[in-house]
Amino acid sequence: MTSWQLVRLLAGIFILASLALGTPGSPVFVSQWFLAFTAFVGANLLQSGLTKWCLLEGILRKLGVQPGC
């Protein structure tokens, strides 16, 4: 997988996990504060889309993940 694919995969996992942990009707509900993490991930996706820069992608590249095309 390339770095941009991993960023999107991890963002999706983080959003779904934080929604499951932060929605009161969920069987794995912990606290509604997990919804703040959902907003944080969404804000980072918005920022990276506007600036074409993503910190996680830079970290993944330094760890040896191939950059995407």
C-alpha positions in Angstrom: 0.0 0.0 0.0 1.1 3.5 -0.6 1.2 6.3 2.0 -1.9 8.1 0.7 -3.9 4.8 0.8 -2.8 4.1 4.4 -3.7 7.7 5.5 -7.3 7.2 4.1 -7.5 3.7 5.6 -6.4 4.9 9.0 -8.7 7.9 8.9 -11.7 5.7 8.1 -10.8 3.3 10.9 -10.4 6.2 13.4 -13.7 7.7 12.4 -15.7 4.5 12.6 -14.1 3.5 15.9 -14.6 6.9 17.5 -18.3 6.9 16.3 -18.8 3.5 17.8 -17.2 4.6 21.1 -19.0 7.9 21.2 -22.6 7.2 20.1 -24.8 6.5 23.1 -26.8 3.8 21.2 -23.7 1.8 20.4 -23.1 -1.5 22.3 -19.5 -0.4 22.8 -20.3 3.2 24.0 -17.7 4.7 26.4 -18.1 8.5 26.3 -19.5 11.1 24.0 -16.1 12.8 24.1 -15.0 10.3 21.5 -17.0 12.3 19.0 -14.4 15.1 19.5 -11.9 12.7 18.0 -14.2 12.2 15.0 -14.2 16.0 14.5 -10.4 16.2 14.9 -9.9 13.5 12.1 -12.4 15.3 9.9 -10.7 18.6 10.4 -7.3 17.1 9.5 -8.8 15.6 6.4 -10.2 19.0 5.4 -6.9 20.7 6.1 -4.9 18.2 4.1 -7.3 18.5 1.2 -6.9 22.2 1.1 -3.1 22.5 1.7 -2.0 19.2 0.1 0.1 18.5 3.2 -0.6 15.7 5.7 1.6 15.0 8.8 0.6 11.4 8.9 1.7 10.9 5.3 5.1 12.4 6.1 5.5 10.1 9.1 4.6 7.1 7.1 7.1 8.0 4.4 9.8 8.4 7.0 8.9 4.9 8.2 9.6 3.6 4.7 6.1 3.4 3.2 6.2 4.2 -0.6 4.6 7.5 -1.6 1.5 7.4 -3.7 1.1 8.6 -7.3 
